[in-house]
Amino acid sequence: MAGCGLAALTMERREINDPEAWNRIVGELPLSSSLQSWGWGEVKRTSGWKPVRLALFDGGEPVAAAQLMTRRLAGPLRLTYVPRGPALAEAGLLPRVAEQLARAARGALYLQLEPPLALEEPYDVPAFADLRPAATIQPEYSILVDLDAGEEAVLARMKSKTRYNIRLSARKGVTARIVRPGEGDAEETFEAFWALFTETNRRAKLLQHARSYYETVFRAMEQPGGAAFISLAEYRGQPLAAGLFVAFAGRVDYLYGGSSREHKNVMAPYAMHWAAMRWGMERGYRVYDLWGVPRVLTPESHAYGIYRFKEGFGGRRVRFPAYVRPLSPLYGPVQTALRWRKNWVNWRTRGTPRDVL
């Protein structure tokens, strides 16, 4: 892999405890993600994870950064995980970074890494020393829309039906607006998002966190070097579609959303996404991440309809790999038990052991 000579660097590891300093380091690394930002660590505290922010330097310059999440499983058993990370100067650094992080995670069952390497077809996962390919925790596949070229070029790359539906929603009188935390009607906008989100999850038989988790996303991801916002599409004053987005390190990420089945003919979800894309383009963001499509693209997939909707926006389907470094002989049995538990939850929720994506 190009640049692997960097893997021989002697790295200095420092823990960073200042939000602005951390986000500056993470945001300036070429391979990065909003899930490595300070705010996301605060979000994950609400579900029992403890974040430790570790930056790796060579010659005084940051070359990698990892928000190492730790959670106690049972007794002394601990899990360690770096969501959509570590952030890297280049991919060839991953083995050396993993070595440093394994030292920091000593005593845990394993270290799981999900570096922000957006692999395009044929989606081959690169091999790295001492790291095993693993199942991802974050969505393995996504669709990325390039925003650099501006509105007309973004529209031109869309499928004709999607482009038509964006314009149809405007003709029908759908209005979409962007609301950030602390703005005058932010609380009412969050209420509208929450109602649409929970309605959609019930309809699709999807699990969700407690309401406080999403409130924390909205609040904590409005942070140094980043932003959070809700895009809300309304028709005659009625909320019909809403998405909760975060923006960081040149990207706008669509994390959560929902829509009503009422007035489906006015195409409100298209207006909601187009407003978010335009917001990103106006502020110089380069990539719009639609965040999660199925691994297997068959009509039988629970999320196949999600894929067909998202692919219409003209992006490229990418794969994000995951790697694991076992740190204990108990790694195998615990992973098997966790997979069984996930299968059981899937069966109880949707009547199938298969994952949604």
C-alpha positions as CSV (number, residue, x, y, z in Angstrom):
1,M,0.0,0.0,0.0
2,A,1.3,3.4,-0.9
3,G,2.9,5.3,1.9
4,C,3.6,2.3,4.1
5,G,7.0,3.6,4.9
6,L,5.2,5.9,7.4
7,A,4.3,2.8,9.4
8,A,7.8,2.6,10.7
9,L,7.5,6.0,12.4
10,T,8.1,6.2,16.1
11,M,4.9,7.8,17.5
12,E,4.3,9.8,20.6
13,R,0.9,9.2,22.2
14,R,-0.9,12.0,24.0
15,E,-4.3,12.1,25.6
16,I,-6.2,15.3,24.6
17,N,-8.7,16.7,27.1
18,D,-9.7,20.0,25.3
19,P,-12.7,19.8,22.9
20,E,-11.4,22.5,20.6
21,A,-7.9,21.1,20.4
22,W,-9.2,17.6,19.8
23,N,-11.6,18.6,17.0
24,R,-8.9,20.7,15.4
25,I,-6.6,17.6,15.2
26,V,-9.3,15.2,14.1
27,G,-10.9,17.6,11.6
28,E,-7.6,18.4,9.8
29,L,-6.5,14.7,9.3
30,P,-7.3,13.7,5.7
31,L,-9.2,10.5,6.7
32,S,-11.6,11.4,9.4
33,S,-15.2,11.2,10.6
34,S,-17.8,13.0,12.7
35,L,-17.8,9.9,15.0
36,Q,-14.2,10.8,16.0
37,S,-15.3,14.3,17.0
38,W,-15.5,15.3,20.7
39,G,-19.2,15.6,20.6
40,W,-19.7,12.0,19.6
41,G,-17.8,10.8,22.6
42,E,-20.2,12.8,24.8
43,V,-23.1,11.2,22.9
44,K,-21.8,7.7,23.6
45,R,-21.5,8.4,27.3
46,T,-25.3,8.3,27.4
47,S,-25.2,4.6,26.5
48,G,-22.5,3.5,28.9
49,W,-19.3,4.1,26.8
50,K,-16.3,6.0,28.2
51,P,-14.3,8.0,25.6
52,V,-10.5,8.5,25.8
53,R,-9.1,10.8,23.1
54,L,-5.6,9.8,22.0
55,A,-3.6,11.7,19.4
56,L,-0.4,10.2,17.9
57,F,2.4,12.5,16.8
58,D,5.5,12.2,14.8
59,G,8.0,15.1,15.0
60,G,5.4,17.2,16.7
61,E,2.8,16.8,13.9
62,P,-0.4,14.8,14.4
63,V,-0.5,11.7,12.2
64,A,-3.5,9.9,13.8
65,A,-6.2,10.3,16.4
66,A,-8.5,7.8,18.0
67,Q,-11.5,8.3,20.2
68,L,-11.1,5.0,22.1
69,M,-14.5,3.9,23.5
70,T,-14.5,1.5,26.5
71,R,-17.5,-0.2,28.0
72,R,-17.7,-2.8,30.8
73,L,-19.4,-6.0,29.6
74,A,-19.6,-8.1,32.8
75,G,-17.3,-8.1,35.8
76,P,-13.8,-7.4,34.6
77,L,-14.6,-7.9,30.9
78,R,-14.3,-4.7,28.8
79,L,-14.9,-3.9,25.2
80,T,-12.8,-1.3,23.3
81,Y,-14.0,0.3,20.0
82,V,-13.0,3.2,17.8
83,P,-16.2,4.2,15.8
84,R,-15.5,5.1,12.2
85,G,-11.8,5.6,13.2
86,P,-9.0,6.1,13.9
87,A,-8.6,9.4,12.0
88,L,-5.4,9.0,9.9
89,A,-3.0,11.0,7.8
90,E,-2.9,8.0,5.4
91,A,-4.2,4.5,5.5
92,G,-0.8,2.8,5.6
93,L,-0.4,4.0,9.2
94,L,-3.2,1.8,10.5
95,P,-1.0,-1.2,11.8
96,R,1.3,1.2,13.8
97,V,-1.6,3.1,15.2
98,A,-3.3,-0.2,16.1
99,E,-0.2,-1.2,18.1
100,Q,-0.3,2.0,20.1
101,L,-4.1,1.7,20.7
102,A,-3.7,-1.9,21.8
103,R,-1.3,-0.8,24.5
104,A,-3.7,1.8,25.7
105,A,-6.6,-0.8,25.7
106,R,-4.6,-3.4,27.6
107,G,-6.9,-5.6,29.8
108,A,-9.8,-5.4,27.3
109,L,-11.1,-8.4,25.4
110,Y,-10.3,-6.9,22.0
111,L,-9.8,-3.7,20.1
112,Q,-12.2,-3.0,17.2
113,L,-11.2,-0.4,14.6
114,E,-13.5,1.0,11.8
115,P,-11.2,3.3,9.9
116,P,-12.8,5.9,7.5
117,L,-11.6,4.2,4.4
118,A,-14.4,4.6,1.8
119,L,-13.7,1.7,-0.5
120,E,-15.2,1.7,-4.0
121,E,-15.9,-1.2,-6.2
122,P,-14.8,-4.0,-6.1
123,Y,-14.8,-3.2,-2.3
124,D,-11.8,-5.3,-1.5
125,V,-10.8,-4.9,2.1
126,P,-7.0,-4.2,2.4
127,A,-5.0,-6.5,4.7
128,F,-3.0,-5.1,7.6
129,A,-0.5,-6.8,9.8
130,D,-1.9,-8.1,13.2
131,L,-5.5,-7.0,12.3
132,R,-8.3,-9.4,11.4
133,P,-11.3,-8.3,9.2
134,A,-14.4,-8.0,11.3
135,A,-18.1,-7.3,11.1
136,T,-18.8,-3.6,11.4
137,I,-20.8,-1.9,14.2
138,Q,-21.5,1.2,12.1
139,P,-23.1,0.7,8.7
140,E,-20.7,-1.2,6.4
141,Y,-22.0,0.3,3.2
142,S,-23.1,3.8,2.5
143,I,-23.7,6.2,-0.4
144,L,-21.6,9.3,-0.7
145,V,-22.7,12.3,-2.8
146,D,-19.9,14.7,-3.9
147,L,-21.0,18.3,-3.2
148,D,-17.9,20.1,-4.6
149,A,-19.3,20.9,-8.1
150,G,-22.3,22.9,-6.9
151,E,-26.1,22.6,-7.2
152,E,-26.5,22.1,-10.9
153,A,-23.9,19.4,-11.1
154,V,-25.3,17.6,-8.1
155,L,-28.8,17.7,-9.6
156,A,-27.4,16.5,-12.9
157,R,-25.9,13.4,-11.4
158,M,-29.1,12.3,-9.7
159,K,-31.5,9.8,-11.3
160,S,-34.1,11.6,-13.3
161,K,-36.9,10.4,-11.0
162,T,-35.2,11.9,-7.9
163,R,-34.5,15.2,-9.7
164,Y,-38.1,15.3,-10.8
165,N,-39.4,14.6,-7.2
166,I,-37.3,17.4,-5.7
167,R,-38.8,19.8,-8.2
168,L,-42.3,18.3,-7.8
169,S,-42.1,18.9,-4.0
170,A,-41.4,22.5,-4.5
171,R,-44.3,22.9,-7.0
172,K,-46.6,21.2,-4.6
173,G,-45.8,23.8,-1.9
174,V,-43.5,21.7,0.3
175,T,-41.1,23.9,2.3
176,A,-38.0,22.7,4.0
177,R,-35.9,24.5,6.5
178,I,-32.7,24.0,8.5
179,V,-32.9,24.4,12.3
180,R,-29.8,24.3,14.6
181,P,-29.7,23.9,18.4
182,G,-30.4,27.1,20.3
183,E,-32.4,28.7,17.6
184,G,-35.9,30.0,18.4
185,D,-38.0,27.1,17.4
186,A,-35.3,24.3,18.0
187,E,-37.4,22.6,20.7
188,E,-40.5,22.5,18.5
189,T,-38.5,21.3,15.5
190,F,-37.0,18.5,17.6
191,E,-40.5,17.4,18.7
192,A,-41.5,17.2,15.0
193,F,-38.4,15.2,14.2
194,W,-39.0,12.8,17.2
195,A,-42.6,12.2,16.2
196,L,-41.7,11.3,12.6
197,F,-38.6,9.3,13.6
198,T,-40.5,7.1,16.1
199,E,-43.4,6.7,13.7
200,T,-41.1,5.4,11.0
201,N,-39.2,3.1,13.3
202,R,-42.5,1.5,14.5
203,R,-43.6,1.0,11.0
204,A,-40.3,-0.5,9.9
205,K,-39.8,-2.5,13.1
206,L,-36.5,-0.9,13.9
207,L,-34.9,-0.4,17.3
208,Q,-34.0,3.0,18.7
209,H,-32.3,4.5,21.7
210,A,-34.1,6.5,24.3
211,R,-35.2,10.0,23.4
212,S,-32.4,11.5,25.5
213,Y,-29.8,9.9,23.2
214,Y,-31.0,11.9,20.2
215,E,-31.4,15.0,22.2
216,T,-27.7,14.6,23.1
217,V,-26.7,14.2,19.4
218,F,-28.5,17.4,18.6
219,R,-26.9,19.3,21.4
220,A,-23.4,17.8,21.7
221,M,-22.6,17.7,17.9
222,E,-23.0,21.4,17.8
223,Q,-19.4,21.8,18.7
224,P,-16.1,23.5,17.8
225,G,-15.5,22.9,14.1
226,G,-18.8,21.1,13.7
227,A,-22.5,21.5,13.6
228,A,-25.8,19.6,14.1
229,F,-29.1,20.5,12.5
230,I,-32.5,19.2,11.7
231,S,-33.9,19.5,8.2
232,L,-37.7,19.7,8.4
233,A,-40.0,19.4,5.4
234,E,-43.6,20.7,5.9
235,Y,-46.7,20.8,3.7
236,R,-49.4,23.4,4.6
237,G,-47.8,23.7,8.1
238,Q,-47.8,19.9,8.7
239,P,-44.4,18.2,9.3
240,L,-44.0,15.3,6.9
241,A,-40.2,14.5,6.8
242,A,-37.3,15.3,9.1
243,G,-33.7,14.3,9.4
244,L,-31.1,14.8,12.1
245,F,-27.7,15.6,10.6
246,V,-24.2,16.3,11.8
247,A,-21.5,18.1,9.9
248,F,-17.8,17.8,10.6
249,A,-14.4,17.4,8.7
250,G,-15.9,18.5,5.3
251,R,-18.8,16.1,5.5
252,V,-22.5,16.3,6.2
253,D,-23.8,13.0,7.7
254,Y,-27.5,11.9,7.6
255,L,-27.7,9.9,10.9
256,Y,-31.4,9.6,11.6
257,G,-34.7,10.4,9.9
258,G,-38.3,9.7,9.5
259,S,-41.4,10.6,7.4
260,S,-45.1,10.4,7.5
261,R,-47.3,8.3,5.2
262,E,-49.7,11.3,4.9
263,H,-49.5,13.3,1.7
264,K,-47.0,10.9,0.1
265,N,-47.7,12.5,-3.3
266,V,-45.9,15.7,-2.3
267,M,-42.5,14.0,-2.0
268,A,-41.5,15.6,1.3
269,P,-38.4,13.4,2.0
270,Y,-36.8,14.6,-1.2
271,A,-37.3,18.2,-0.1
272,M,-35.8,17.4,3.3
273,H,-32.6,15.9,1.8
274,W,-32.2,18.6,-0.9
275,A,-32.4,21.4,1.8
276,A,-29.7,19.6,3.8
277,M,-27.5,19.2,0.7
278,R,-27.9,22.9,-0.2
279,W,-27.0,23.9,3.4
280,G,-23.8,21.8,3.1
281,M,-22.8,23.3,-0.3
282,E,-23.4,26.8,0.9
283,R,-20.9,26.2,3.7
284,G,-18.2,24.5,1.7
285,Y,-18.8,20.9,2.8
286,R,-17.5,18.4,0.2
287,V,-19.4,15.2,0.9
288,Y,-22.9,14.2,1.8
289,D,-23.1,10.8,3.5
290,L,-26.5,9.1,3.3
291,W,-25.3,6.7,6.0
292,G,-26.3,3.1,5.6
293,V,-27.5,0.9,2.8
294,P,-27.8,-2.9,2.7
295,R,-24.8,-5.2,2.2
296,V,-26.9,-7.5,0.0
297,L,-28.9,-5.7,-2.7
298,T,-31.9,-7.9,-3.2
299,P,-35.6,-6.9,-3.1
300,E,-36.0,-9.3,-0.2
301,S,-33.7,-7.2,2.0
302,H,-35.5,-5.4,4.8
303,A,-33.8,-2.1,3.8
304,Y,-33.9,-2.5,0.0
305,G,-36.4,0.3,-0.3
306,I,-34.0,2.6,1.6
307,Y,-31.3,1.7,-0.9
308,R,-33.5,2.5,-3.9
309,F,-34.4,5.9,-2.4
310,K,-30.8,6.8,-1.5
311,E,-29.2,5.7,-4.7
312,G,-31.4,8.1,-6.6
313,F,-29.3,11.0,-5.2
314,G,-26.5,10.1,-7.6
315,G,-23.8,9.2,-5.1
316,R,-21.3,6.3,-5.1
317,R,-21.8,3.2,-3.0
318,V,-18.8,2.7,-0.7
319,R,-17.7,0.1,1.8
320,F,-16.2,0.9,5.2
321,P,-14.1,-2.0,6.6
322,A,-13.7,-3.1,10.2
323,Y,-10.8,-4.8,11.9
324,V,-10.3,-6.5,15.2
325,R,-7.2,-7.1,17.3
326,P,-7.9,-9.8,19.9
327,L,-6.4,-8.9,23.3
328,S,-7.7,-11.9,25.4
329,P,-8.2,-15.6,24.8
330,L,-11.9,-15.0,25.7
331,Y,-12.3,-12.9,22.5
332,G,-13.8,-15.8,20.5
333,P,-16.4,-17.1,22.9
334,V,-17.5,-13.6,23.8
335,Q,-17.9,-12.6,20.2
336,T,-20.0,-15.7,19.5
337,A,-22.2,-14.9,22.5
338,L,-22.7,-11.3,21.4
339,R,-23.6,-12.5,17.9
340,W,-26.2,-14.9,19.3
341,R,-27.6,-12.1,21.4
342,K,-27.9,-9.8,18.3
343,N,-29.6,-12.6,16.3
344,W,-32.1,-13.1,19.1
345,V,-32.9,-9.3,19.3
346,N,-33.4,-9.2,15.5
347,W,-35.7,-12.2,15.7
348,R,-37.7,-10.7,18.5
349,T,-38.0,-7.3,16.8
350,R,-38.6,-8.3,13.1
351,G,-39.0,-12.1,13.0
352,T,-35.6,-12.7,11.3
353,P,-32.1,-13.1,12.7
354,R,-30.7,-11.0,9.8
355,D,-29.4,-7.5,10.4
356,V,-31.3,-4.6,8.8
357,L,-28.2,-3.6,6.8
